[in-house]
Amino acid sequence: MEKGLRRVSGTEIKPEERQAILELHAKLPGLNHFELLGVDRRADPARIKEAYFELSRRFHPDRYFGVDLGDLRPAIDAIFRRLKEAESTLSDPVRRREYAAAHPEARSAAQLAQDEITAKRRAERSARLRRLDPLARRALNAAELAARGRQQLESGSFAEAAATLSLAASLRGRSPELEKAAAEAARKAALEKARGLLKSAKRAELAGEFEAARGHFLEAATIGAGDVSLQLQALNGYLDRGGDPAGARTLVSGLLAAAPENADAHALQGRLLLAAGHEKAGNMALDRALKLDPNQPFARSARRKPRWPFK
Amino acid sequence: MSVEPTIGIDLGTTNSVVATVQGGTPTVIPSRTGNRLTPSVVAIAGNGKQLVGTIAKRQGIINPEQTIYAAKRLIGRRFSSPEVQEAREVLPYPVVAGEHDDTRILFGGTPISIPEVSAMILRELKLDAEAFFGRPVEKAVITVPAYFNDAQRQATKDAGVLAGLDVMRIINEPTAAALAFGHGRTITGKLAVFDLGGGTFDISLLQLKKGVYEVIATSGDTFLGGEDFDSRVIEWLVFGFAKELGADLRKEKMALQRLRDASEKAKRELSDARETRVDLPFLYTMPSGGAALHLQRDLSRDKLQELTGDLVERTIRKTAQVLADAGISPRELTEVVLVGGQTRMPAVQEAVRRFFSREPSKGVHADEVVALGAAIQANALVSGTADILLLDVTPQSLGIMVAGGFANVIIPKNTTIPTGASHRFTTVRDNQEGARILVLQGDEDEAAKNELLGEFVLTGLRAAPRGEVEIEVRFDISADGIVWVSAEDIETGLQQSLQVEPSGGLTREEMEALTAQRDGDEMVAPKAQPPSPERLEWIRRLVEEADLLLPEVRPTILATTFGQDALAKAERTIQRARDASVGDDAVAVEDSGAELEKTLALFQGILQRSRQETGSR
């Protein structure tokens, strides 16, 4: 309790104390509550209180009782009030949330944790890519990659464009445009590949290599999502060549979701269901196909019912 | 450099204690006669000699009219206040009115102020301290009940100054108790101080960590203490005496004084014993003469508890309320400290134990702990180190009066000081020239029920329709509790300010006259306050009623001499209320609604009369 000398009224303030008060007072407007208290943005109420208590020891006017503060008095009063304001705001969950909303740089603890993880992951990924890919290492910046990718896209090298653009997107960080361009390139590349596979399947069919044909048909249908007629061709080819109906079921559902008004798709579903032994459901699907297109060949032939004589 | 001594003083209702910090240890300074407690009693003996403390108390029985005790109950209060009037009934010494409705006591033939009485006690304590240190002592911290208002604090400070002390700070008794309790212990967490002293009850909640004491909330009752417990015993004895012997002791000052001492003694004894006997021989002689009557009665602990059960209940109710206000559950507390002599009563301890579901801490000397805490704060203030820091709060809300006679809080109670806050207000009249700022302290909605700390008028407002001139009223409270109020016309920068001084010079009538100007020309209203749903509903119903009645009364009104004018005026009033009922200005709703109510009363009168006329025809 009796450390050091006691003060007598009218004592002068120490120069370093004066300096500390003036400096903090000057900085007050630029500091958010977290910075003022010197706490982490995720600090819990106990930590907030502790920081407030510690700073109060230095900046409560009573610390300088009997000291001739002069022009420093308003400054130290202002500092303490801000400390109290910071503490009471951050100790109240509701007010803390409001404050965080009004001060985006002082976001909530959970958001900040999430942000941090995302940022860390992104950095790791770029680092890994830079380490592995010679192209990425050579490219001085993502912009260069992006430009190259767009060129490849235009020249029709979809697969390369997709690779370059996704690399550029991952290097640049959050860039919706690049990501969109990369996805577009990837889609085009996939369709190109699917068309190639369809050709190979038909070639295999002609050569009598039905097993290879089934595999190509199924793969073409899988990666050809987005091109309905290609998928229909591929799936019908797959079933024509004795493919397992179960292997096509998911693809057909996807197809129907993409083209709900397509009679051929409904007919295909009917075919699939009949092949799997679900007669009632299969017929219903075929009826839907006929409703959309009365001339749908498969459905017409399959639903041609024998007319029973009533007598 | 030689160290200047500092002292802490617990200026109690019944007893006072002075303490200091020596070699890092808080210690009570014994009186020159060797007592640790000094009775808060002053007297003028038959020989004209002024007596203070133990000797004053000792001769009280034979000199009741010139033996002043419990002056703390009167300090800082107006003579006309109900508290003082009530106290006059039971105090044997003459309490009279001063020139400005201040309270005075006829002491040795002259009316002296209450701070002067308290100063006599403080001077005695100062002398004790000086004898102890062997040198002059000036710097002091004095404690007051947490719920003392500004006037009471100021009067206590005045008493210190009159006694030749440099009062560095006035602090709250429970806070001081917490400082003493925390001294030398490492307590982290929340602490409750339950302080039931001679005259007052205080409950305070504090948060402690490494020498920083933060007051979270404080509340209390300035008219609930050990003396109320004594009074219950006295009443019981007086009643029994009257029933048994047919003698009324209530007007016998000397007998009452003996009863008071005996009751207090019996009460104390029952803290340890289960039963005691009040024995007062030769207490009273009938006016008709005859032998002197003796009083002899057995009092059990159970009987005492029965007599005072509701007082204990009141302390618990207040405690529950302050915890609820602070949003703290009784179980969250790390310690509950009992302070004040009355907490020795087993029934009080039991009630506290039950409420908090924990054993209250008794590691402190209930009579001395407050003075020790005051000494710790005094030492901390002058030491210039940051080992002990007290973060104190405003005990009551501060605000101003607004139109309608309501109190508008600007700094709510239990706000950590130093602090500052401002609110915006607007004018309530067209071309209003001035804004009258009445500074209020207290927690009542009605302005008149609060303490008036001061007033000033911001004049020279620019001419503008009502509601257009904006006035910012700002309150600042420094660490030592001094209040500054300023009002500023936002647009012109015109400013007025006031440092709040004790307003003891104001009579009850003046206060009433001031607060009666609730509709005066210089009132202000809170800025852009939307009306409450209830008030909107109220004014809507008024407008509906007016719409219904108007067609019925129209012919009658038109038939009178000023019919046209009167009807036009009524229609204007209704229209104004209709506008307000869809607007968002609470003041407009109140004003136009009140106007419309008058108009409606008029309509009712007209209708009644016309019905009577048709009936009589």
Interface residues (C-beta under 8 A of the other chain):
Chain A: M1 E2 K3 G4 L5 R6 R7 V8 T11 K49 E50 F53 S56 R57 R58 H60 P61 D62 R63 Y64 F65 G66 V67 D77 F80 R81 K84
Chain B: M1 V3 E4 V21 G23 G24 M168 Q207 K209 K210 G211 V212 E214 I376 N379 A380 L381 V382 S383 G384 T385 A386 D387 I388 L389 L390 L391 T416 P418 T419 G420 S478 A479
